[in-house]
Amino acid sequence: MLKNKTIVLGVTGSIAAYKAANLASMLKKEGADVHVIMTKNAINFINPITFETLIGNKCLTDTFDRNFEFSVEHVSLAKKADIIAIAPASADIIAKCAHGIADDMLTTTVLAATCKKLIVPAMNTRMYENSITQENIEHLKKHGFAIMTPESGYLACGDSGKGRFPKEELILEEILYHVAFDKDLTGKKVLITAGPTREALDPVRFITNYSTGKMGYAFAKAAMLRGADVSLVSGPVNIEAPSHIELVPITSAKELFEETSKRAADADIVIATAAVADYRPQTIADNKIRKEDKSDNTMTLTLERTEDTLSWIGQHKKEGQVLCGFAMETEDLEAHAKDKLERKNLDLICANNVKVEGAGFGVDTNVITVITKEGANHLPLMSKFEAAGEILTICSQISNR
C-alpha cells in the first residue's frame, strides 16, 4: 500500500528505539522507500547497521557527514518525503520540534519539510504527563503534527503508567491512514454492518452463524484510509477494529437494527455485510435448559422472525444515498441476488457463493459478483481488502451521479 511513497523514520534516544527496527521492516514490506534518521542518543540503543540492513538505504545520523551524494541531505529528504514519522519520540525531540530548534539531522529535516509529520511518544510516565511536555504536544497539534497516544503499562524504568511505545502494527496503520491512499471519500459518511448476530436460547446458549466479520472490517479499513467518516456496527468478532472509526458493538439482530437504523439517515453510503439471523427463539429461558431423560431425545424450538434492517433502510432511503447489500448463496447466485436487490430497494448487491474456493467464511479472500440494475460485474479472486476497495469505488461513482 506504500508503493512509490517515501517514508522518513526518525529514531530518538528512547529504550523503545529497538522496536523501530520492526516498524522499518514493516514499512519496507509495504513497498515504501524508507529512510531512517537517528539522533546521537538513539545510537546508544540500536546500531544504525540494523536499519541499513532492513531498508537498503544509508541510515543518517550526522548533518555534516561527508560520505553521501552531493546534496544538502536534510533538504533533499524533506522535499521527497511523503511523511516523517518520529517513532519513538523522546520528550527532548518533542520539545525541539515544538519550538523550531534544528540542531541535528533529524530536527533540520523536520523543520525543512512541508509533508505530514507524525509523533509517536515513548518515555517515562512522569515525563510524558509533565505539563511542559503536554503543552509541547498541544503546540505541535496546532502546527499540523499528528500525535499518537502512548500505551499504558509496565515501563522499562520499572514504573507503570502511560508512556509505552504503541504496537508497531498500530503505528503502521497510522502512517497508512495519512499517506497510503488519496482521500477521495473525504466528506462522505459510510455506515457498515459486520459480523454475526447471536440469538439467545437461554443464559448460556445462542443461535449464530459462521461469519467472522472479515469482509465488513475490510470495508471499514478501506473507507477509513480513503478519508471517509466511518461507523462500524459489529457483531461479536475476534478482529481489532481499525483506527479513526466509530465502532458500535452489538450482539443480537434487534440491537443491530436499533443501532443501524438510528444512524442510517446521516449516511451517504450504507454497506450491509453483517450475517444477521433471520430467526430467533420466540422465548428465552431464564435458566439453563437442562437435558432430560426422554425416550425420543428431541427438543422443539419455536422461532420468530427478526427485524429486517436492510429492508427498513431501503424503505427509508434518502435521496442520493447509496445502499449496498450482500448475498451469500449456495445456488442460483445471480437470480437470488437480483431478487434481493429489487425487494430491498438496493443500489447494488455483492453476491458470493460459499461453495466457491476462496469465497467462504473465515478466509482472507473473496470472489464477488457486483450486481446493479444495469448489470453484473464479476470480480476475480482477490483479498477482501482489495474487493472492498473495488466496491467502494462503485459506490462512490453511484453517489456522485
C-alpha positions as CSV (number, residue, x, y, z in Angstrom):
1,M,0.0,0.0,0.0
2,L,3.0,2.3,0.2
3,K,4.5,1.7,-3.2
4,N,6.1,4.9,-4.6
5,K,5.9,6.5,-1.1
6,T,8.9,7.9,0.7
7,I,8.8,7.5,4.5
8,V,11.3,9.2,6.7
9,L,11.5,7.4,10.1
10,G,13.1,9.4,12.9
11,V,14.5,7.3,15.8
12,T,15.4,9.1,19.0
13,G,17.0,8.2,22.4
14,S,14.3,6.0,23.9
15,I,14.6,2.4,25.1
16,A,11.9,1.7,22.6
17,A,14.3,2.5,19.7
18,Y,14.9,-1.2,19.1
19,K,11.2,-1.6,18.2
20,A,11.6,0.9,15.4
21,A,13.6,-1.7,13.5
22,N,10.5,-3.9,13.2
23,L,8.5,-0.8,12.1
24,A,11.1,0.0,9.4
25,S,10.9,-3.6,8.2
26,M,7.1,-3.4,8.0
27,L,7.2,-0.2,6.0
28,K,9.6,-1.7,3.6
29,K,7.4,-4.7,3.1
30,E,4.5,-2.4,2.2
31,G,6.6,-1.1,-0.7
32,A,7.9,2.2,0.8
33,D,11.2,3.8,0.2
34,V,12.3,4.1,3.8
35,H,15.0,6.4,5.1
36,V,16.0,6.3,8.8
37,I,17.4,9.3,10.6
38,M,18.8,8.6,14.1
39,T,19.8,11.1,16.8
40,K,23.1,10.6,18.5
41,N,21.4,9.3,21.6
42,A,19.4,6.7,19.6
43,I,22.7,5.1,18.5
44,N,23.3,4.2,22.2
45,F,20.2,1.9,22.0
46,I,20.5,0.3,18.5
47,N,23.2,0.2,15.8
48,P,22.5,2.0,12.5
49,I,23.6,-1.1,10.6
50,T,20.5,-2.8,11.7
51,F,18.3,-0.3,9.9
52,E,20.6,-0.2,6.8
53,T,20.2,-4.0,6.5
54,L,16.5,-3.8,6.8
55,I,15.7,-0.9,4.5
56,G,18.6,-0.9,1.9
57,N,19.3,2.8,2.5
58,K,22.0,4.5,4.5
59,C,21.0,5.4,8.0
60,L,21.6,9.1,8.5
61,T,23.0,10.4,11.8
62,D,25.2,13.4,11.1
63,T,24.2,16.6,9.4
64,F,27.8,17.1,8.3
65,D,28.6,13.6,7.1
66,R,30.8,13.9,4.0
67,N,30.2,10.3,2.8
68,F,27.0,10.9,0.8
69,E,25.8,12.1,-2.6
70,F,26.4,15.8,-3.3
71,S,23.2,17.4,-2.0
72,V,22.0,19.1,1.1
73,E,20.8,15.9,2.6
74,H,18.2,17.1,5.1
75,V,16.6,19.4,2.5
76,S,16.7,16.7,-0.1
77,L,14.9,14.2,2.2
78,A,12.5,16.9,3.4
79,K,11.4,17.6,-0.2
80,K,10.7,14.0,-1.3
81,A,9.2,12.7,2.0
82,D,5.5,11.8,2.0
83,I,5.5,11.6,5.7
84,I,8.1,12.0,8.6
85,A,7.3,9.7,11.5
86,I,9.4,10.1,14.6
87,A,9.0,6.8,16.4
88,P,9.9,6.6,19.2
89,A,9.8,10.3,20.0
90,S,11.6,11.4,23.2
91,A,10.5,14.4,25.3
92,D,13.6,16.1,24.1
93,I,12.7,15.8,20.4
94,I,9.1,16.8,21.1
95,A,10.4,20.0,22.8
96,K,12.8,20.8,19.9
97,C,10.1,20.3,17.2
98,A,7.6,22.3,19.1
99,H,10.0,25.3,19.3
100,G,11.6,25.1,15.9
101,I,15.0,24.0,17.1
102,A,17.1,22.5,14.4
103,D,20.5,21.3,15.8
104,D,20.9,17.8,14.2
105,M,20.0,15.9,11.1
106,L,16.5,14.9,12.3
107,T,15.3,18.3,13.5
108,T,16.7,20.1,10.5
109,T,14.8,17.7,8.2
110,V,11.6,18.1,10.2
111,L,11.9,21.9,10.0
112,A,12.6,21.9,6.3
113,A,9.7,19.5,5.4
114,T,6.2,20.5,4.4
115,C,4.8,16.9,4.4
116,K,2.7,15.3,7.1
117,K,4.6,14.7,10.4
118,L,3.7,12.0,12.9
119,I,5.0,12.0,16.5
120,V,4.9,8.7,18.5
121,P,5.9,9.5,22.1
122,A,7.7,6.9,24.2
123,M,9.0,7.9,27.6
124,N,8.7,7.7,31.4
125,T,5.1,8.3,32.6
126,R,6.1,11.4,34.6
127,M,8.0,12.9,31.7
128,Y,5.0,12.3,29.4
129,E,2.5,13.7,31.9
130,N,4.7,16.7,32.7
131,S,2.8,19.9,31.9
132,I,5.6,21.2,29.7
133,T,5.6,18.0,27.6
134,Q,1.8,18.2,27.3
135,E,2.0,21.9,26.3
136,N,4.6,21.0,23.6
137,I,2.4,18.2,22.3
138,E,-0.6,20.6,22.0
139,H,1.6,23.2,20.3
140,L,2.7,20.6,17.7
141,K,-1.0,19.7,17.1
142,K,-1.7,23.4,16.3
143,H,1.0,23.3,13.7
144,G,-0.4,20.2,12.0
145,F,1.6,17.4,13.6
146,A,-0.3,14.2,14.1
147,I,0.3,12.8,17.6
148,M,-0.3,9.2,18.7
149,T,-1.2,8.5,22.3
150,P,1.3,6.1,24.0
151,E,0.0,2.9,25.6
152,S,-0.3,2.4,29.4
153,G,1.5,-0.4,31.2
154,Y,4.8,-1.5,32.7
155,L,7.7,0.6,31.6
156,A,11.4,-0.3,31.2
157,C,12.2,2.1,34.1
158,G,10.1,0.0,36.5
159,D,7.2,2.4,36.6
160,S,3.7,1.7,35.4
161,G,1.6,4.2,33.5
162,K,1.2,5.9,30.2
163,G,4.3,6.2,28.1
164,R,4.8,2.8,26.4
165,F,5.6,2.7,22.7
166,P,2.4,1.6,20.8
167,K,2.4,-1.6,18.9
168,E,4.2,-1.3,15.6
169,E,1.1,-2.5,13.7
170,L,-0.8,0.5,15.1
171,I,1.9,2.9,14.0
172,L,1.9,1.3,10.5
173,E,-1.8,1.8,10.3
174,E,-1.5,5.4,11.4
175,I,1.1,6.0,8.6
176,L,-1.1,4.2,6.1
177,Y,-4.0,6.5,7.2
178,H,-2.1,9.6,6.3
179,V,-0.4,8.7,3.1
180,A,-1.4,5.3,1.6
181,F,-4.5,6.5,-0.5
182,D,-6.0,9.6,-2.0
183,K,-8.7,10.9,0.3
184,D,-11.4,10.6,-2.4
185,L,-14.1,9.8,0.2
186,T,-13.5,12.8,2.4
187,G,-16.8,14.3,3.4
188,K,-18.6,11.0,2.9
189,K,-20.3,9.2,5.8
190,V,-20.1,5.5,5.4
191,L,-22.1,3.1,7.6
192,I,-21.1,-0.5,7.7
193,T,-22.5,-3.6,9.4
194,A,-20.3,-6.6,10.0
195,G,-20.0,-10.0,11.7
196,P,-22.7,-12.4,13.0
197,T,-25.5,-11.9,15.4
198,R,-26.2,-14.1,18.4
199,E,-29.8,-15.0,19.3
200,A,-30.1,-16.3,22.9
201,L,-31.8,-19.6,23.8
202,D,-31.0,-19.3,27.5
203,P,-28.3,-17.7,29.6
204,V,-25.6,-20.0,28.2
205,R,-26.6,-20.9,24.6
206,F,-27.4,-19.0,21.4
207,I,-28.0,-19.4,17.7
208,T,-25.4,-17.9,15.4
209,N,-23.6,-18.5,12.1
210,Y,-20.0,-18.8,10.8
211,S,-19.4,-15.1,9.9
212,T,-16.1,-13.8,11.1
213,G,-16.6,-10.1,10.2
214,K,-13.5,-10.0,7.9
215,M,-15.4,-8.5,4.9
216,G,-17.0,-5.8,6.9
217,Y,-13.8,-4.9,8.7
218,A,-12.0,-4.8,5.4
219,F,-14.7,-2.2,4.2
220,A,-14.2,-0.2,7.3
221,K,-10.4,0.0,6.9
222,A,-10.6,0.7,3.2
223,A,-13.2,3.5,3.6
224,M,-11.2,5.0,6.6
225,L,-7.9,5.0,4.6
226,R,-9.7,6.9,1.8
227,G,-10.9,9.6,4.2
228,A,-14.5,8.6,4.9
229,D,-16.2,9.2,8.2
230,V,-16.9,5.5,9.1
231,S,-19.3,4.0,11.6
232,L,-19.0,0.2,12.0
233,V,-21.9,-1.7,13.7
234,S,-20.3,-5.0,14.5
235,G,-21.5,-8.3,16.0
236,P,-19.1,-10.4,18.1
237,V,-15.8,-11.0,16.2
238,N,-12.1,-11.6,17.0
239,I,-10.8,-8.7,14.9
240,E,-9.3,-5.5,16.2
241,A,-11.2,-2.5,14.7
242,P,-9.3,-0.1,12.5
243,S,-8.3,3.3,14.0
244,H,-10.1,6.5,13.1
245,I,-13.6,4.9,13.0
246,E,-16.6,4.7,15.3
247,L,-17.1,1.1,16.5
248,V,-20.6,0.2,17.7
249,P,-20.6,-3.3,19.2
250,I,-23.9,-5.2,19.2
251,T,-24.9,-8.8,19.8
252,S,-28.4,-9.6,18.5
253,A,-30.4,-8.8,15.4
254,K,-32.6,-6.4,17.4
255,E,-29.5,-4.5,18.7
256,L,-28.2,-4.3,15.1
257,F,-31.5,-2.9,13.9
258,E,-31.6,-0.3,16.7
259,E,-28.0,0.9,16.2
260,T,-28.1,0.9,12.4
261,S,-31.5,2.4,11.9
262,K,-30.7,5.5,14.0
263,R,-27.5,6.2,12.1
264,A,-28.8,5.4,8.6
265,A,-30.3,8.8,7.8
266,D,-27.0,10.5,8.2
267,A,-25.0,8.1,6.0
268,D,-24.1,8.7,2.4
269,I,-23.2,5.1,1.8
270,V,-24.6,2.1,3.7
271,I,-22.8,-1.3,3.3
272,A,-24.5,-4.2,4.9
273,T,-22.1,-7.2,5.3
274,A,-23.4,-8.5,8.6
275,A,-24.7,-12.0,8.6
276,V,-27.9,-11.3,10.5
277,A,-30.0,-14.2,11.9
278,D,-33.4,-14.4,10.1
279,Y,-35.0,-16.1,13.1
280,R,-34.6,-16.1,16.9
281,P,-36.1,-18.2,19.7
282,Q,-39.6,-16.9,20.5
283,T,-38.9,-17.4,24.2
284,I,-35.6,-17.1,26.0
285,A,-35.4,-19.4,29.0
286,D,-34.5,-17.6,32.3
287,N,-32.3,-20.6,33.3
288,K,-30.2,-23.1,31.5
289,I,-32.3,-25.6,29.5
290,R,-31.4,-28.9,31.0
291,K,-31.1,-32.2,29.2
292,E,-33.9,-34.6,30.4
293,D,-34.0,-38.3,30.1
294,K,-36.5,-38.5,27.3
295,S,-37.0,-41.6,25.1
296,D,-37.3,-39.6,21.9
297,N,-34.1,-37.5,22.5
298,T,-35.6,-34.4,20.8
299,M,-36.4,-30.8,21.7
300,T,-38.6,-28.5,19.7
301,L,-37.7,-24.8,19.4
302,T,-40.3,-22.2,18.3
303,L,-38.6,-19.4,16.3
304,E,-39.8,-16.0,15.2
305,R,-38.6,-13.6,12.5
306,T,-36.0,-11.0,13.4
307,E,-36.0,-7.4,12.3
308,D,-35.0,-6.9,8.6
309,T,-32.6,-4.0,9.0
310,L,-31.7,-3.8,5.3
311,S,-35.3,-3.7,4.1
312,W,-36.1,-1.0,6.6
313,I,-33.2,1.2,5.4
314,G,-34.2,0.5,1.8
315,Q,-37.8,1.7,2.6
316,H,-36.5,4.8,4.3
317,K,-33.6,5.5,1.9
318,K,-33.0,9.2,1.4
319,E,-32.3,10.9,-1.9
320,G,-28.7,10.3,-3.1
321,Q,-28.0,7.6,-0.5
322,V,-26.2,4.5,-1.8
323,L,-27.3,1.2,-0.3
324,C,-25.1,-1.9,-0.8
325,G,-26.2,-5.3,0.4
326,F,-24.6,-8.7,0.4
327,A,-26.0,-12.1,-0.7
328,M,-24.2,-15.3,0.3
329,E,-25.7,-18.1,-1.6
330,T,-25.1,-21.8,-2.4
331,E,-27.1,-22.0,-5.6
332,D,-28.6,-19.8,-8.3
333,L,-26.3,-16.9,-7.2
334,E,-27.3,-14.2,-9.6
335,A,-31.1,-14.9,-9.6
336,H,-31.3,-14.8,-5.9
337,A,-29.1,-11.7,-5.6
338,K,-31.2,-9.8,-8.3
339,D,-34.4,-10.7,-6.4
340,K,-32.9,-9.3,-3.2
341,L,-31.7,-6.2,-5.0
342,E,-35.3,-5.4,-6.1
343,R,-37.1,-6.5,-2.9
344,K,-34.9,-4.4,-0.6
345,N,-34.5,-1.3,-2.8
346,L,-30.7,-1.6,-3.1
347,D,-28.4,0.2,-5.5
348,L,-26.0,-2.7,-5.7
349,I,-25.6,-6.1,-4.2
350,C,-22.4,-8.2,-3.7
351,A,-23.1,-11.9,-4.3
352,N,-20.8,-14.7,-3.5
353,N,-21.1,-18.5,-3.4
354,V,-19.7,-20.1,-0.2
355,K,-19.0,-23.3,-2.2
356,V,-16.5,-21.5,-4.4
357,E,-12.9,-21.8,-3.2
358,G,-11.6,-18.6,-1.7
359,A,-15.1,-17.2,-1.1
360,G,-16.3,-18.8,2.1
361,F,-16.4,-17.8,5.7
362,G,-13.2,-17.1,7.6
363,V,-10.9,-16.7,4.7
364,D,-9.0,-13.5,3.7
365,T,-10.1,-13.6,0.1
366,N,-13.4,-13.4,-1.8
367,V,-14.9,-14.0,-5.2
368,I,-17.7,-11.4,-5.7
369,T,-20.2,-10.6,-8.4
370,V,-21.4,-7.0,-8.1
371,I,-24.9,-6.6,-9.4
372,T,-26.7,-3.3,-10.1
373,K,-29.8,-2.6,-12.1
374,E,-27.5,-2.0,-15.1
375,G,-25.9,-5.5,-15.0
376,A,-23.3,-7.7,-13.3
377,N,-19.6,-7.2,-12.7
378,H,-17.6,-10.4,-11.9
379,L,-14.6,-9.6,-9.7
380,P,-11.8,-12.2,-9.8
381,L,-10.4,-13.8,-6.7
382,M,-8.8,-11.1,-4.6
383,S,-8.2,-10.2,-0.9
384,K,-11.2,-8.9,1.0
385,F,-9.5,-5.6,1.4
386,E,-8.9,-5.3,-2.4
387,A,-12.5,-6.3,-3.1
388,A,-13.7,-3.7,-0.6
389,G,-11.8,-1.0,-2.4
390,E,-13.3,-2.0,-5.8
391,I,-16.8,-2.0,-4.3
392,L,-16.3,1.3,-2.5
393,T,-15.2,2.9,-5.9
394,I,-18.5,1.7,-7.4
395,C,-20.5,3.1,-4.5
396,S,-18.7,6.4,-4.9
397,Q,-19.4,6.5,-8.6
398,I,-23.1,5.9,-7.9
399,S,-23.1,8.5,-5.2
400,N,-21.6,11.2,-7.4
401,R,-24.0,10.7,-10.3
